[in-house]
């Protein structure tokens, strides 16, 4: 289980609860490479039956087939619609119209749509808001959790956004989801061991995109283990320290930087079915741990 829930995120959660009754819909910005892992379960519970537009951002970095599968998965949910975009394309400008589709004009109410826009750290929410507003109104950067304060932004005469800080949830039960979030920068690099994160990424690439991994790092035959893959990359990229050893910390930073810069090509970290299976497995493991703790308590009570 991975935990990273700074104090300002706890505050953001309370603000979500207070502002939701005042808005017409929720816009949730997701990372198109890992739509399920970047979807906040807390937000789903808090928004209830309010309409939701899920914006799969960074779609230029996502595998098209995987992206289509996730769109079908979300569009099948009641009150949910999807839009794919990236910071560099014009589909961002479709957001106001999509919001209007989810909240039609009705008699005896304002024609202005008030939308809460949310997303976990580093999914590109602030860049998207700046593009929509046509000016810099939100702080941007490659570091997780830059937005700290709620603000209202008039995008057009018919759409007002309520921006909120990027918010994760207290416990990430699926370990692989935690590593995906860390690899893409949603969790700060100081929260997890970078070599562990890079090892996960190396194993994922070796399994799902082996040809790309071989070509990118000029490795003829991929080694069997994640550690050996990192060492092979390090030797190819000159990440060597005294004694001829590979500097694994430097390799980890290099691999993660190239992923975040889009230099590893388009990819999809997960499928709806695969993530569902991971969640079932995590739930079963959690139940086994709970039962083991209960059994230990019962034994202590008898002794």
C-alpha positions as CSV (number, residue, x, y, z in Angstrom):
1,X,0.0,0.0,0.0
2,X,1.4,3.4,-1.0
3,X,0.5,6.5,1.0
4,X,1.2,10.1,0.0
5,X,-1.4,12.6,1.2
6,X,0.1,16.0,2.2
7,X,-1.9,18.3,4.4
8,X,-3.1,20.6,1.6
9,X,-4.7,17.5,-0.1
10,X,-6.7,16.9,3.1
11,X,-7.9,20.5,2.9
12,X,-8.7,20.1,-0.8
13,X,-10.9,17.1,0.0
14,X,-12.9,19.2,2.5
15,X,-13.2,22.0,-0.1
16,X,-14.5,19.5,-2.7
17,X,-17.3,18.5,-0.3
18,X,-18.3,22.1,0.3
19,X,-18.2,23.3,-3.3
20,X,-19.9,20.4,-5.0
21,X,-23.4,21.4,-4.1
22,X,-22.8,24.7,-5.9
23,X,-21.6,23.4,-9.3
24,X,-23.5,21.8,-12.2
25,X,-20.9,19.2,-13.2
26,X,-17.4,17.9,-12.6
27,X,-14.6,17.9,-15.1
28,X,-12.0,15.3,-14.2
29,X,-8.7,15.5,-15.9
30,X,-7.0,12.1,-16.3
31,X,-3.7,11.0,-17.7
32,X,-4.5,9.2,-21.0
33,X,-1.7,6.7,-20.4
34,X,-3.2,5.5,-17.2
35,X,-6.8,6.6,-17.1
36,X,-7.9,4.2,-14.4
37,X,-5.0,4.7,-12.0
38,X,-5.3,8.5,-12.4
39,X,-9.1,8.5,-11.7
40,X,-9.7,9.6,-8.1
41,X,-12.1,7.2,-6.2
42,X,-12.7,9.9,-3.6
43,X,-14.0,12.3,-6.3
44,X,-16.3,9.6,-7.7
45,X,-17.9,9.1,-4.2
46,X,-18.1,12.8,-3.5
47,X,-19.7,13.9,-6.8
48,X,-22.6,11.4,-6.5
49,X,-24.9,11.7,-9.5
50,X,-23.6,15.0,-10.8
51,X,-22.6,14.7,-14.5
52,X,-18.9,14.2,-15.2
53,X,-16.8,15.0,-18.2
54,X,-13.6,12.9,-18.1
55,X,-10.9,14.6,-20.1
56,X,-8.2,12.1,-21.1
57,X,-5.3,14.5,-21.3
58,X,-1.8,13.9,-22.8
59,X,-3.5,11.7,-25.4
60,X,-0.6,12.4,-27.8
61,X,1.5,10.2,-25.5
62,X,-1.1,7.4,-25.3
63,X,-1.5,4.2,-27.3
64,X,-4.6,4.7,-29.5
65,X,-6.0,1.2,-29.0
66,X,-5.7,1.5,-25.3
67,X,-7.2,4.9,-25.3
68,X,-10.3,3.8,-27.3
69,X,-10.8,0.9,-24.8
70,X,-10.8,3.3,-21.9
71,X,-13.2,5.8,-23.6
72,X,-15.7,3.0,-24.2
73,X,-15.3,1.9,-20.6
74,X,-16.1,5.4,-19.2
75,X,-18.8,6.3,-21.8
76,X,-20.7,3.3,-20.7
77,X,-21.1,4.8,-17.2
78,X,-24.2,6.8,-16.4
79,X,-23.8,10.6,-16.6
80,X,-20.2,10.3,-17.9
81,X,-18.8,11.5,-21.2
82,X,-15.2,11.6,-22.4
83,X,-12.9,13.9,-24.4
84,X,-9.4,13.2,-25.4
85,X,-6.9,16.0,-25.9
86,X,-3.3,17.2,-25.3
87,X,-1.9,20.6,-24.4
88,X,-1.0,21.2,-28.0
89,X,-4.3,20.4,-29.9
90,X,-7.5,22.3,-30.4
91,X,-9.8,19.7,-28.9
92,X,-9.4,21.5,-25.6
93,X,-11.7,24.2,-27.0
94,X,-14.5,21.5,-27.3
95,X,-14.8,21.4,-23.5
96,X,-17.4,24.2,-23.1
97,X,-19.7,22.6,-25.7
98,X,-19.3,19.2,-24.0
99,X,-20.2,20.7,-20.7
100,X,-23.3,22.3,-22.2
101,X,-24.4,18.9,-23.6
102,X,-24.2,17.4,-20.0
103,X,-26.0,20.4,-18.5
104,X,-28.7,21.6,-21.0
105,X,-30.3,25.0,-20.7
106,X,-33.5,24.7,-18.7
107,X,-36.2,27.1,-17.8
108,X,-36.0,29.2,-14.6
109,X,-32.3,28.7,-14.2
110,X,-29.1,30.5,-15.2
111,X,-27.6,29.7,-18.6
112,X,-24.1,29.8,-17.0
113,X,-22.6,26.4,-16.3
114,X,-20.5,26.2,-13.2
115,X,-18.0,23.3,-13.4
116,X,-15.6,22.0,-10.8
117,X,-12.4,21.0,-12.6
118,X,-10.3,18.4,-10.7
119,X,-7.5,16.0,-11.3
120,X,-4.6,14.3,-9.5
121,X,-1.3,16.1,-9.5
122,X,0.7,16.5,-12.8
123,X,-2.0,15.4,-15.2
124,X,-1.8,18.8,-17.0
125,X,-4.9,20.4,-15.5
126,X,-3.3,23.9,-15.1
127,X,-2.1,23.9,-18.7
128,X,-5.5,22.9,-19.9
129,X,-7.2,25.7,-17.9
130,X,-4.7,28.3,-19.3
131,X,-5.5,27.2,-22.8
132,X,-9.2,27.4,-22.2
133,X,-9.0,30.8,-20.5
134,X,-6.7,32.2,-23.2
135,X,-4.4,33.5,-20.5
136,X,-2.2,32.3,-17.7
137,X,-4.4,31.9,-14.7
138,X,-3.1,28.6,-13.2
139,X,0.4,27.8,-12.2
140,X,2.1,25.1,-14.4
141,X,5.2,22.9,-14.0
142,X,6.5,19.4,-14.0
143,X,6.3,19.1,-10.2
144,X,3.4,17.4,-8.5
145,X,0.9,19.4,-6.5
146,X,1.6,23.0,-7.6
147,X,-1.9,24.3,-7.3
148,X,-2.7,24.9,-3.7
149,X,-5.7,27.3,-3.7
150,X,-9.2,27.2,-5.1
151,X,-10.1,29.8,-7.7
152,X,-12.9,30.7,-10.1
153,X,-12.2,31.3,-13.7
154,X,-14.6,32.7,-16.3
155,X,-13.8,30.8,-19.5
156,X,-16.7,32.2,-21.5
157,X,-20.1,33.9,-20.7
158,X,-21.5,30.4,-20.4
159,X,-18.8,28.6,-18.5
160,X,-17.2,29.3,-15.1
161,X,-14.5,26.8,-13.8
162,X,-13.8,26.3,-10.2
163,X,-10.2,25.2,-10.1
164,X,-9.1,23.0,-7.2
165,X,-5.7,21.7,-6.0
166,X,-4.5,18.3,-7.4
167,X,-5.7,15.7,-5.0
168,X,-4.7,12.0,-4.5
169,X,-6.4,9.7,-2.0
170,X,-4.9,8.5,1.3
171,X,-4.2,4.9,0.4
172,X,-3.3,3.5,-3.0
173,X,-4.1,-0.1,-2.5
174,X,-2.9,-1.4,-5.9
175,X,0.9,-1.2,-5.8
176,X,1.3,-1.2,-9.6
177,X,-1.0,1.9,-9.7
178,X,1.2,3.6,-7.2
179,X,4.3,2.9,-9.3
180,X,2.5,4.2,-12.5
181,X,1.5,7.4,-10.7
182,X,5.1,7.8,-9.4
183,X,6.6,7.1,-12.8
184,X,4.5,9.8,-14.5
185,X,5.1,12.3,-11.8
186,X,1.8,12.4,-10.0
187,X,3.6,11.4,-6.8
188,X,6.6,13.4,-5.8
189,X,10.0,11.7,-6.4
190,X,10.8,12.0,-2.7
191,X,7.8,9.9,-1.7
192,X,9.1,6.6,-3.2
193,X,12.4,5.0,-3.9
194,X,13.3,6.0,-7.5
195,X,15.1,2.8,-8.2
196,X,12.0,0.8,-7.3
197,X,9.8,3.0,-9.6
198,X,12.3,2.7,-12.4
199,X,12.5,-1.1,-11.9
200,X,8.7,-1.3,-12.3
201,X,8.9,0.9,-15.4
202,X,11.7,-1.3,-16.9
203,X,9.7,-4.4,-16.3
204,X,6.5,-3.0,-17.8
205,X,8.4,-1.9,-21.0
206,X,10.1,-5.3,-21.3
207,X,6.8,-7.0,-21.1
208,X,4.5,-4.7,-23.2
209,X,6.9,-2.8,-25.4
210,X,10.1,-4.9,-25.7
211,X,11.0,-3.9,-29.2
212,X,10.9,-0.2,-28.3
213,X,13.0,-0.8,-25.2
214,X,15.7,-2.6,-27.2
215,X,15.7,0.1,-29.9
216,X,15.7,3.0,-27.6
217,X,18.7,1.8,-25.6
218,X,20.4,-0.3,-28.3
219,X,20.1,-3.5,-26.3
220,X,20.2,-6.6,-28.6
221,X,18.8,-9.1,-26.1
222,X,16.8,-7.9,-23.1
223,X,18.0,-9.3,-19.7
224,X,15.7,-11.3,-17.6
225,X,15.4,-9.1,-14.6
226,X,14.5,-5.4,-14.1
227,X,17.8,-4.7,-12.3
228,X,19.8,-6.2,-15.2
229,X,17.8,-4.0,-17.7
230,X,18.6,-0.9,-15.7
231,X,22.3,-1.9,-15.6
232,X,22.2,-2.5,-19.4
233,X,20.7,1.0,-20.0
234,X,23.3,2.5,-17.6
235,X,26.2,1.0,-19.5
236,X,24.7,2.2,-22.8
237,X,24.2,5.7,-21.5
238,X,27.5,6.0,-19.6
239,X,26.0,6.0,-16.1
240,X,29.2,4.5,-14.6
241,X,30.9,5.3,-11.3
242,X,34.3,4.4,-9.9
243,X,35.1,0.8,-10.2
244,X,33.0,0.4,-13.4
245,X,29.8,0.0,-11.5
246,X,26.5,1.3,-12.9
247,X,25.0,4.3,-11.1
248,X,21.5,3.0,-10.6
249,X,20.2,6.2,-9.2
250,X,21.3,8.1,-12.3
251,X,19.8,5.4,-14.5
252,X,16.5,5.6,-12.7
253,X,16.3,9.4,-13.1
254,X,17.3,9.1,-16.8
255,X,14.6,6.5,-17.5
256,X,11.9,8.4,-15.6
257,X,12.9,11.7,-17.3
258,X,12.6,10.1,-20.8
259,X,9.1,8.7,-20.0
260,X,7.9,12.1,-18.7
261,X,9.4,13.9,-21.7
262,X,7.5,11.6,-24.1
263,X,10.8,10.1,-25.4
264,X,9.7,6.5,-24.9
265,X,6.8,6.9,-27.5
266,X,3.1,6.3,-27.1
267,X,2.0,3.7,-24.6
268,X,-0.8,2.5,-22.4
269,X,0.0,1.3,-18.9
270,X,-3.2,-0.5,-18.2
271,X,-6.5,-1.8,-19.5
272,X,-9.9,-1.6,-17.8
273,X,-9.9,-5.4,-17.3
274,X,-6.3,-5.6,-16.2
275,X,-6.8,-2.8,-13.6
276,X,-10.0,-4.5,-12.3
277,X,-8.1,-7.7,-11.8
278,X,-5.3,-5.9,-9.9
279,X,-7.9,-4.3,-7.7
280,X,-9.5,-7.6,-7.0
281,X,-6.2,-9.1,-6.1
282,X,-5.4,-6.1,-3.8
283,X,-8.8,-6.5,-2.1
284,X,-8.2,-10.2,-1.5
285,X,-4.8,-9.5,0.0
286,X,-6.2,-6.8,2.2
287,X,-8.9,-9.2,3.4
288,X,-6.3,-11.9,4.2
289,X,-4.3,-9.3,6.2
290,X,-7.4,-8.3,8.1
291,X,-8.3,-11.9,8.9
292,X,-4.7,-12.6,10.0
293,X,-4.8,-9.6,12.3
294,X,-8.2,-10.6,13.7
295,X,-6.9,-14.2,14.3
296,X,-3.9,-12.8,16.2
297,X,-6.1,-10.6,18.4
298,X,-8.4,-13.5,19.1
299,X,-5.4,-15.7,20.2
300,X,-4.1,-12.9,22.4
301,X,-7.5,-12.5,24.0
302,X,-7.6,-16.2,24.9
303,X,-4.1,-16.3,26.4
